[in-house]
Amino acid sequence: MATKTRARPYHHGDLKHALLEASIELIREKGVDALTVAEVGRRVGVSSAAPYKHFADRLALLRALAMEGNRRLNAALITATEGTTDPHEAFRRSGVAYVRWAAENPALYRIATDPAYIDYAGPHPDEEVPEPLKGSMDTFWPELSKLVRSGSALPTSHPLMEQLRGRALAQGLANMFVSGVFDSLGIATSDAERLARAITGEDVPATTRKGKTSRTLRSGTSS
C-alpha cells in the first residue's frame, strides 16, 4: 500500500514544475480521481491561491499533465531507438518502450493518451525526433486522418496501415497492463518488456523467477 506523502515546503524556483511533479506523485499514489489543484498546492506547501496562477482549474492541470506525460513518453521512445538507423527496428524498439513506460506509469499514461486532454491532430512536442522515427512520431496522426477521411483504398502494405497495426498492437498490450488484466493473472509489471518484445517479433528467452511480485495497476497506482 502506498504511503501518504508529506507536504514539502516550496521555497523558490519553478513552481509550475513543482506542481506537476506533485501531481504525478499524487496520481501514482491515489489515482487520477484524487487529483485537485488545491491538494497539489498543499503538497507543495504553497498558499491556496498560488497554484491557480498556473492552472485555472482541474482541467487545465490535467491538460498540463497530459503534455508532460507525452513529453516523458516520447523521451522514452527516443532513448529506446538509440544505436539503430533502421526505421523498422526503431519502430519495433519504440513499441517495446511504449508498453514498458505505460506499465510503469499507469495513471500518467491514462491522462497522456486521453483525447479529452490532448490533441492528436495538433503539433508534435518539441523533442528532436531521430531520423529513423520521423514519420512514425511527428506526422503519423495527421497523415492517417487525411488518408482515412479521403475514402482512399487502405491496402495492408500501406506504410500508414503498417504503422497503425504496430501502434494498435502496442497500445492494446499497454492497456492490458494499465487496466489490471495482467495483474489479475499474476503477471508482473516487470514482464511488460518481455511481452512487448515477443509480440513485436522477437524470440524472448526464459527468465529465472525469484521473488517477483505483481504491482497493482487496477486503480492506476503503484506500490
C-alpha positions as a Markdown table, in Angstrom:
| # | Residue | x | y | z |
|---|---|---|---|---|
| 1 | Met | 0.0 | 0.0 | 0.0 |
| 2 | Ala | 1.3 | 3.4 | -0.9 |
| 3 | Thr | 2.1 | 5.7 | 2.0 |
| 4 | Lys | 0.8 | 9.3 | 2.2 |
| 5 | Thr | 3.4 | 11.8 | 1.0 |
| 6 | Arg | 4.1 | 14.7 | 3.4 |
| 7 | Ala | 3.8 | 18.2 | 2.1 |
| 8 | Arg | 7.2 | 19.5 | 1.1 |
| 9 | Pro | 7.5 | 23.3 | 1.7 |
| 10 | Tyr | 8.2 | 25.2 | -1.5 |
| 11 | His | 10.8 | 27.9 | -1.2 |
| 12 | His | 11.9 | 29.1 | -4.7 |
| 13 | Gly | 12.4 | 28.1 | -8.3 |
| 14 | Asp | 9.9 | 26.8 | -10.8 |
| 15 | Leu | 6.5 | 26.5 | -9.1 |
| 16 | Lys | 4.8 | 25.1 | -12.2 |
| 17 | His | 7.3 | 22.3 | -12.4 |
| 18 | Ala | 6.9 | 21.6 | -8.7 |
| 19 | Leu | 3.2 | 21.4 | -9.0 |
| 20 | Leu | 3.4 | 19.0 | -11.9 |
| 21 | Glu | 5.8 | 16.8 | -10.0 |
| 22 | Ala | 3.5 | 16.8 | -7.0 |
| 23 | Ser | 0.6 | 15.9 | -9.3 |
| 24 | Ile | 2.4 | 12.9 | -10.8 |
| 25 | Glu | 3.3 | 11.7 | -7.3 |
| 26 | Leu | -0.4 | 12.1 | -6.2 |
| 27 | Ile | -1.9 | 10.2 | -9.1 |
| 28 | Arg | 0.7 | 7.5 | -8.7 |
| 29 | Glu | -0.3 | 7.0 | -5.1 |
| 30 | Lys | -4.1 | 7.6 | -5.2 |
| 31 | Gly | -5.2 | 7.6 | -8.9 |
| 32 | Val | -6.5 | 10.3 | -11.2 |
| 33 | Asp | -9.7 | 10.8 | -9.3 |
| 34 | Ala | -7.8 | 12.2 | -6.3 |
| 35 | Leu | -6.2 | 15.0 | -8.3 |
| 36 | Thr | -7.2 | 18.5 | -7.4 |
| 37 | Val | -5.4 | 21.8 | -7.8 |
| 38 | Ala | -5.8 | 22.5 | -4.0 |
| 39 | Glu | -4.4 | 19.2 | -3.0 |
| 40 | Val | -1.4 | 19.6 | -5.2 |
| 41 | Gly | -0.7 | 23.0 | -3.8 |
| 42 | Arg | -1.0 | 21.7 | -0.3 |
| 43 | Arg | 1.6 | 19.0 | -1.1 |
| 44 | Val | 4.0 | 21.6 | -2.5 |
| 45 | Gly | 3.4 | 23.8 | 0.6 |
| 46 | Val | 2.3 | 27.0 | -1.1 |
| 47 | Ser | -0.7 | 29.2 | -0.4 |
| 48 | Ser | -4.1 | 28.0 | -1.5 |
| 49 | Ala | -4.2 | 30.7 | -4.3 |
| 50 | Ala | -0.7 | 30.1 | -5.7 |
| 51 | Pro | -1.4 | 27.0 | -7.8 |
| 52 | Tyr | -4.3 | 28.8 | -9.6 |
| 53 | Lys | -1.8 | 31.3 | -11.1 |
| 54 | His | -0.5 | 28.4 | -13.2 |
| 55 | Phe | -3.6 | 26.2 | -13.5 |
| 56 | Ala | -7.0 | 27.9 | -13.6 |
| 57 | Asp | -8.8 | 24.7 | -12.7 |
| 58 | Arg | -8.5 | 20.9 | -12.6 |
| 59 | Leu | -8.9 | 20.6 | -16.4 |
| 60 | Ala | -6.0 | 22.9 | -17.0 |
| 61 | Leu | -3.9 | 20.8 | -14.7 |
| 62 | Leu | -4.9 | 17.6 | -16.4 |
| 63 | Arg | -4.0 | 19.1 | -19.8 |
| 64 | Ala | -0.6 | 20.1 | -18.5 |
| 65 | Leu | -0.1 | 16.6 | -17.1 |
| 66 | Ala | -1.0 | 15.2 | -20.5 |
| 67 | Met | 1.6 | 17.3 | -22.1 |
| 68 | Glu | 4.2 | 16.3 | -19.5 |
| 69 | Gly | 3.2 | 12.7 | -19.8 |
| 70 | Asn | 3.6 | 12.8 | -23.6 |
| 71 | Arg | 7.0 | 14.5 | -23.2 |
| 72 | Arg | 8.2 | 11.8 | -20.9 |
| 73 | Leu | 6.8 | 9.0 | -23.1 |
| 74 | Asn | 8.3 | 10.4 | -26.3 |
| 75 | Ala | 11.7 | 10.8 | -24.5 |
| 76 | Ala | 11.5 | 7.1 | -23.6 |
| 77 | Leu | 10.7 | 6.1 | -27.2 |
| 78 | Ile | 13.6 | 8.2 | -28.5 |
| 79 | Thr | 16.0 | 6.8 | -26.0 |
| 80 | Ala | 15.0 | 3.3 | -26.9 |
| 81 | Thr | 16.0 | 3.8 | -30.6 |
| 82 | Glu | 19.5 | 5.0 | -29.9 |
| 83 | Gly | 22.1 | 3.0 | -31.8 |
| 84 | Thr | 19.9 | 2.0 | -34.8 |
| 85 | Thr | 19.4 | 3.6 | -38.1 |
| 86 | Asp | 16.9 | 1.1 | -39.4 |
| 87 | Pro | 13.3 | 2.6 | -39.4 |
| 88 | His | 11.7 | -0.8 | -38.9 |
| 89 | Glu | 13.9 | -1.7 | -35.9 |
| 90 | Ala | 13.5 | 1.8 | -34.5 |
| 91 | Phe | 9.7 | 1.4 | -34.7 |
| 92 | Arg | 9.8 | -2.0 | -33.0 |
| 93 | Arg | 12.0 | -0.7 | -30.2 |
| 94 | Ser | 9.7 | 2.2 | -29.7 |
| 95 | Gly | 6.8 | -0.1 | -29.4 |
| 96 | Val | 8.6 | -2.1 | -26.7 |
| 97 | Ala | 9.4 | 1.1 | -24.9 |
| 98 | Tyr | 5.8 | 2.3 | -25.2 |
| 99 | Val | 4.4 | -0.8 | -23.4 |
| 100 | Arg | 7.1 | -0.7 | -20.7 |
| 101 | Trp | 6.5 | 3.0 | -20.0 |
| 102 | Ala | 2.7 | 2.6 | -19.8 |
| 103 | Ala | 3.0 | -0.4 | -17.4 |
| 104 | Glu | 5.4 | 1.6 | -15.2 |
| 105 | Asn | 3.3 | 4.8 | -15.3 |
| 106 | Pro | -0.3 | 3.7 | -15.5 |
| 107 | Ala | -2.0 | 6.8 | -14.1 |
| 108 | Leu | 0.0 | 9.2 | -16.1 |
| 109 | Tyr | -0.4 | 7.0 | -19.2 |
| 110 | Arg | -4.2 | 7.3 | -18.9 |
| 111 | Ile | -4.0 | 11.0 | -18.9 |
| 112 | Ala | -1.4 | 11.3 | -21.6 |
| 113 | Thr | -3.4 | 9.2 | -24.0 |
| 114 | Asp | -6.9 | 10.6 | -23.2 |
| 115 | Pro | -8.2 | 12.7 | -26.2 |
| 116 | Ala | -10.1 | 14.9 | -23.6 |
| 117 | Tyr | -6.7 | 16.3 | -22.6 |
| 118 | Ile | -4.5 | 16.1 | -25.7 |
| 119 | Asp | -4.9 | 17.0 | -29.4 |
| 120 | Tyr | -3.9 | 14.0 | -31.6 |
| 121 | Ala | -4.1 | 16.2 | -34.7 |
| 122 | Gly | -2.0 | 19.0 | -33.1 |
| 123 | Pro | 1.7 | 19.7 | -33.4 |
| 124 | His | 4.2 | 17.2 | -32.1 |
| 125 | Pro | 6.1 | 18.1 | -28.9 |
| 126 | Asp | 9.4 | 20.0 | -29.2 |
| 127 | Glu | 11.7 | 17.0 | -28.9 |
| 128 | Glu | 14.0 | 16.4 | -31.8 |
| 129 | Val | 12.8 | 13.2 | -33.4 |
| 130 | Pro | 15.6 | 10.9 | -34.6 |
| 131 | Glu | 15.7 | 10.2 | -38.3 |
| 132 | Pro | 14.6 | 6.6 | -38.0 |
| 133 | Leu | 11.4 | 7.6 | -36.2 |
| 134 | Lys | 10.4 | 10.5 | -38.4 |
| 135 | Gly | 7.0 | 9.9 | -39.9 |
| 136 | Ser | 6.1 | 7.4 | -37.1 |
| 137 | Met | 6.1 | 10.1 | -34.4 |
| 138 | Asp | 5.9 | 13.6 | -35.9 |
| 139 | Thr | 3.4 | 13.3 | -38.8 |
| 140 | Phe | 1.6 | 10.0 | -38.3 |
| 141 | Trp | -1.8 | 11.1 | -36.9 |
| 142 | Pro | -2.4 | 14.0 | -39.3 |
| 143 | Glu | -1.5 | 11.8 | -42.3 |
| 144 | Leu | -3.6 | 8.9 | -41.1 |
| 145 | Ser | -6.6 | 11.2 | -40.6 |
| 146 | Lys | -6.2 | 12.7 | -44.1 |
| 147 | Leu | -5.9 | 9.2 | -45.7 |
| 148 | Val | -8.9 | 7.6 | -44.0 |
| 149 | Arg | -11.2 | 10.7 | -44.4 |
| 150 | Ser | -10.4 | 10.8 | -48.1 |
| 151 | Gly | -12.0 | 7.5 | -48.7 |
| 152 | Ser | -8.9 | 6.1 | -50.4 |
| 153 | Ala | -8.1 | 2.4 | -50.5 |
| 154 | Leu | -6.3 | 1.1 | -47.4 |
| 155 | Pro | -4.0 | -1.7 | -48.6 |
| 156 | Thr | -2.3 | -3.7 | -45.8 |
| 157 | Ser | 1.0 | -2.8 | -47.3 |
| 158 | His | 0.4 | 1.0 | -47.0 |
| 159 | Pro | 3.1 | 2.4 | -44.6 |
| 160 | Leu | 0.4 | 4.2 | -42.5 |
| 161 | Met | -1.5 | 0.9 | -42.2 |
| 162 | Glu | 1.7 | -0.9 | -41.1 |
| 163 | Gln | 2.3 | 1.8 | -38.5 |
| 164 | Leu | -1.3 | 1.7 | -37.3 |
| 165 | Arg | -1.1 | -2.0 | -36.9 |
| 166 | Gly | 2.1 | -1.7 | -34.8 |
| 167 | Arg | 0.6 | 1.1 | -32.7 |
| 168 | Ala | -2.6 | -0.8 | -32.1 |
| 169 | Leu | -0.7 | -3.8 | -31.0 |
| 170 | Ala | 1.5 | -1.8 | -28.6 |
| 171 | Gln | -1.4 | 0.2 | -27.2 |
| 172 | Gly | -3.6 | -2.8 | -26.7 |
| 173 | Leu | -0.9 | -4.6 | -24.7 |
| 174 | Ala | -0.2 | -1.4 | -22.8 |
| 175 | Asn | -3.9 | -1.1 | -21.9 |
| 176 | Met | -4.0 | -4.6 | -20.6 |
| 177 | Phe | -1.3 | -3.7 | -18.1 |
| 178 | Val | -2.8 | -0.4 | -17.2 |
| 179 | Ser | -6.3 | -1.8 | -16.7 |
| 180 | Gly | -5.1 | -4.6 | -14.5 |
| 181 | Val | -5.8 | -7.5 | -16.8 |
| 182 | Phe | -2.3 | -8.9 | -16.4 |
| 183 | Asp | -2.1 | -8.1 | -12.7 |
| 184 | Ser | -5.2 | -10.2 | -12.1 |
| 185 | Leu | -3.3 | -13.1 | -13.7 |
| 186 | Gly | -0.3 | -12.6 | -11.6 |
| 187 | Ile | 1.8 | -11.2 | -14.5 |
| 188 | Ala | 4.1 | -8.5 | -13.1 |
| 189 | Thr | 4.8 | -5.1 | -14.5 |
| 190 | Ser | 8.4 | -6.2 | -14.9 |
| 191 | Asp | 7.1 | -8.6 | -17.6 |
| 192 | Ala | 5.9 | -5.8 | -19.8 |
| 193 | Glu | 9.1 | -5.5 | -21.8 |
| 194 | Arg | 9.3 | -9.3 | -22.3 |
| 195 | Leu | 5.8 | -9.5 | -23.6 |
| 196 | Ala | 6.2 | -6.4 | -25.8 |
| 197 | Arg | 9.4 | -7.9 | -27.3 |
| 198 | Ala | 7.5 | -11.1 | -28.0 |
| 199 | Ile | 4.6 | -9.6 | -29.8 |
| 200 | Thr | 6.8 | -7.3 | -31.9 |
| 201 | Gly | 8.6 | -10.3 | -33.5 |
| 202 | Glu | 11.4 | -11.2 | -31.1 |
| 203 | Asp | 12.0 | -14.7 | -29.6 |
| 204 | Val | 12.3 | -14.0 | -25.8 |
| 205 | Pro | 14.4 | -16.5 | -23.8 |
| 206 | Ala | 13.3 | -17.9 | -20.5 |
| 207 | Thr | 14.0 | -15.9 | -17.3 |
| 208 | Thr | 14.6 | -17.1 | -13.7 |
| 209 | Arg | 11.8 | -16.2 | -11.3 |
| 210 | Lys | 12.9 | -15.3 | -7.8 |
| 211 | Gly | 10.5 | -13.4 | -5.5 |
| 212 | Lys | 8.9 | -11.4 | -8.2 |
| 213 | Thr | 5.5 | -9.9 | -7.4 |
| 214 | Ser | 2.9 | -8.1 | -9.5 |
| 215 | Arg | 2.4 | -4.4 | -8.9 |
| 216 | Thr | -1.2 | -3.4 | -8.6 |
| 217 | Leu | -2.4 | -1.3 | -11.6 |
| 218 | Arg | -6.2 | -1.6 | -11.4 |
| 219 | Ser | -6.6 | 1.7 | -9.6 |
| 220 | Gly | -3.9 | 3.5 | -11.6 |
| 221 | Thr | -1.5 | 3.3 | -8.6 |
| 222 | Ser | 1.7 | 1.6 | -7.9 |
| 223 | Ser | 3.0 | 0.3 | -4.5 |
